[in-house]
Amino acid sequence: MIERPDVDALMAGELGQFLGQQVQVREDAKAKRSSRWTWSAVILLPILSFLWFAPIGDFRFFIAFAFIAGAYGWGQLPVIQAKNQTKEGINSAIAGALGLDYARECEPGHGFDRAKRHKMFPSFDKSSVEDLWCGDMAGHAFTLREVLLEEQRGSGKNRRWVKVFRGPVITIGGARDFLGTHLLERSGKHRKFGFFGEKDELKVDGQVLQRADMVHPDFEDAFTLFTTDQVEARYIVHPTYIEELIAIEVAFNGQDIATLFKDSELTIILKTENMFESGNLDHTRDREMVEMATSQFMAMADLCRAINAQGR
């Protein structure tokens, strides 16, 4: 069981000192934003006035939008940098108290690749990954990354990027040695052509997984289990395990939870809102943000503990 970090101790130690230093950094960032926006307005107003009367038709709107968006982004840049510094300091301190490592920027990693190869994600065209937590958790190798997936939709003027998934991708090593490969996810994800129900088999990562009947009929409509070993799958995915997954979705106001049992590792994904955003410009909220980030991570740790215990 992982001990929850003492927020009072964190705020009284190096984290409190760091956040004290960040007060001026954040104030300077806000002042720089105001200055940049003022200068942008002085420079852009004559240009936008010229564009309004220029004989270039509707093209003027695209040019004006590009100028305004660029000015806005230029002004926001120092604020974003200050927020990221604060966030990294808070989350690193929490990770250190847990005996873990934290990095705001990271590569997709093994868990993301495994989830992708096993079709755990919806279709996407662009991905970004941040907030890596890794180390040993209760004797098991552990990684957590937050993933954002987007798909390009529409065409021409209506082309846009649409978020299709945001949430943690978690791996837990050494849970047990699984004889087969087992993928449990919400029903309706892998459908036959047209309206002919779910697929009976799933071809993923060079294997063919067969759809298995759920142990308890009450969960047949809620979850689907694909496996290479029907006997082991029914042993692992029992009613208590399903109830735990549903409780986790409710606790995080999330959806589309999925777990993959393969080799001696669990891979878990859960669609949620943005997490671990502890950076804030208002220094009076620093303690609140530390408590929020701590609670979010400990809830994720409890998720891992519960799923790992049920998957034994």
N, C-alpha and C positions, 0 to 999 in steps of 0.2 A: 504494500500500500504506500503511495507517495504522500509525503507530508506536505500540506498546504503551506506555501511560503508565508512568513509573518510580515504583513504589510508595514506594521509599525517599525519593525527592525530594518526593513528595506529603506523606508523613508528617513530613518535616523542614520543610515550609513552612507555608502558611496553614491547610491542612487539619489538620495536627498540632496547631496552636494552637487551632483551633476544637474539635477533639475533646477537647483538654485542658480547655477551658471546659465542654464538655458533661458531663464526669464529675460535677460537682456538680449540674448540672441533672437528670441521670438519678437521682442519689441522692435528691434532693429529691422527684422524681416517685414513687419507690418508697416513701418515707416518707409522702407524701401519700396514696398508695393504701392503705397499712396503716391510717392514721388514718381514712380514709373508711370502710373496711370495718369497723373497730372501732365507729365511731359507728352504722353501718348495723345491726350486730348488736344494739347496745344498744336502738335504736329499734324494730327489726323483731321481735325475740323476743316482746315482749308482744303485738304485733299478730298474729303468726302463732299464738300460743297461743290468742288469742281466736277466730281463724278456725277453728281445729281443733275447737272445741266449739260454734261457731255453727251454728244449724239451716239451713244453706244448701246442703246436699248436696255433690255433686261440684264445684260452682262454687267451693268454697273452694280447690281445687287450682289453678285458673286464676288466682285472685287472688294466691295465695301465690307462684306462679311469676312473675307480673308484678312483684311487690314484690322478689323475690330477683334477677331479671334486671336490674331498674332499679338496685338497689344495686350489683350487680356492675359494670354499665356505668359508673356514677358513679365507682366506685373506679378503674376502668381508664383513665378519660379522661386524667388527667395523664401516665400511662405511655405511652399512644398518642401524645400530643402530643410527648413527649420523643423517642420512637422516630422519629417523622416528621421532627423537626428534625435528628436525627442522620443519617437516611437522605438527606434533601435536601442536607445539607452534603457528605456523601461523594460522592453521585452528581454533584452540581454540580461538585465539584473534578475528578472523572474526566472529565466532559464538557468542562470548561475546558481540560484538558490535551490533549484531542483536537481542540480548536477547534470544539466543538459547544455548543449550549445545552441545558439540562436544566430541566424543571419537573415537580414531583411531581403537581400537579393540572393538568388540561388538558381541552380539549374533544375530542370523538370525532375530528373532522378529516376531511380528504378521503379518506385511505386507508380508514378505517372505512366511510365512506359508499359508496365504490366497491366494497369487498368485500361489503357488504350488498346492494347493487343487483345484483351478479353472483352472488348466492346461494352465496357461499363459506362462510358461517357456517351452523351448524345453526339450527333454529327456536328463537327466544328471545322472552321477554317483557320482560326488564329488562337493561340494560347499564350498566356503569361502566368508566371509562377513567382510567388514571393513567400516570405515568412517561413523559413525552415527552422524547425525544432528537431533536434536529433540527439541521440545518446542512448543510455541504458535506462529503461524504465522497469522497475521491479524485476530485474534479472533478464529482461528481454530487449533486444535491439529495437529501437523505436525511431521512426521518422514521421514528421507531419509537415506537409506543405500546403499552402492555400493556392488554389488554381482558379483562374478565370478563363473560360472558353467562350469564343464568339463565332458567330456564323454570318457570312455576308449574304444578305437577301435583297431582293428587288433588282432593278436594272435601271441604267441611265440616271436620271435625276433622283429616282427613288431608291438608289442603291444605298444600303446602310449596314452597319454592324449591329448585330443583335446578340445580347448575352444569352447563352443557352445553359451555362453552368457556372456556378461559383461555389466553392466550398473546400473543405479539407480533403486531402488524399493522405491516408495514414497506412503505414506498414508496421507490423509487429512480428518480429522474428522469433523463432524457437517456440512457437505456441505448442506444436506437437508435430510429429511426422505424419502427414496425410498420405494415404495410399493413392487417393484419386485427386481429381480437380473438381471443385464444387463452387458454383456461382449462384448466389442467392440475391434476387433483386425484386423490385416491385413489378407486379404483373403488367402485361401489355406493352412491354418495351420492344420485344422482338416478335413482330407479327408476320403471319404469312401474307402472301400477295393478296391485296384486296381486303375483304372483310371476313376472312376464313379462320379467325382465331390466332392463337399463338403458335409459333414454330414448335415442332416436336424435337428438334435438335438444333444445336448451335455450333458452327464451325469457328473456332477461335484458337489462335496461337498454335496452329498445326494439330489441334485435337478436335474430336467431335464429342460434344457434351449432349447427353440425352435428357429430355425433360422428365423429371421424376415427380410422382405423386407426393403431395405434402402429407406429413404424418397426421396432422389434425385437419379435418375438412373445413373448419372455420377459416383457415388461412389460405384456402385454394384460390380465392378471388383476389387476395391482397398481394401474395408473393408467388414468384415462380422460381423453381430450383432446377438448374441444369447441372449435370454431373457425369463423371466417367465411372463412378462407383456407387450404385444405387444403395447398397447396404450401408456403407460408411456415411453416405449423405444423410440417410434417415437417422443415423445415430447422432450425427453432429447437429443437424437442423431439427431440433425438437420444439414443441410448443413454447417452452419457457424462453428459448432463444429468440423466437419470433416476437414474443411479447416484449422482450428487452429492446429489440430493434424499434418497435413501434413507440415505446416509451422514449427512446433517444430522439426520434424524429419530433415528438411532441415537445420535449425539453428544449430543443434548439430551434423550434419553429421551422424545421427543415422538411425535406422531402427527398424521395428517390434514393434512400439509403441502399447500399449494395455492399456485399462482402464476398471476397474471393478467398477460398482455402486452397492453397497449392504448395507443394513441397512441405516446408516447415514454416510457412509464413502466411499471415493474414494481410489482405489488402482491403481497406475500407474507404468508401467515398460517401459523402453526404452533402446534398445541395442545401446551402444556407445563405444567409446574408454575409456581407464582409465582416471578417473577424480580426482581432488583434490590432485594431487601429487605435493605438494608445497615444499617438501623437496629437497634441492639441495646442492651439495658440494661447488659450486662456490658462495661465499658470495656476490660477486658483482652483482649477479642476484636476491638477496633477494627481492628487491622491485618489480621486474618483477614477481616473483613467488607469492607475496602477491596480486598483481593486477590480476594475472591469476586466482588464487583461488577465489578471490572476484567476478570476472566476471562470473566464472563457477557457483558459488552458486546463484548469483543474476539471472542468466539465468534460473536456476532450479526454483527459487522462482517465476519468471514471468510465467514459465510453469504451476506451481500450481495455480497461480492467474487466468490465462486464462482458464484452464480446470475447475477450481472451478466455475468461473463466468458463463461459458457456460453450466455447468451441473446443474444450478439452475432451 
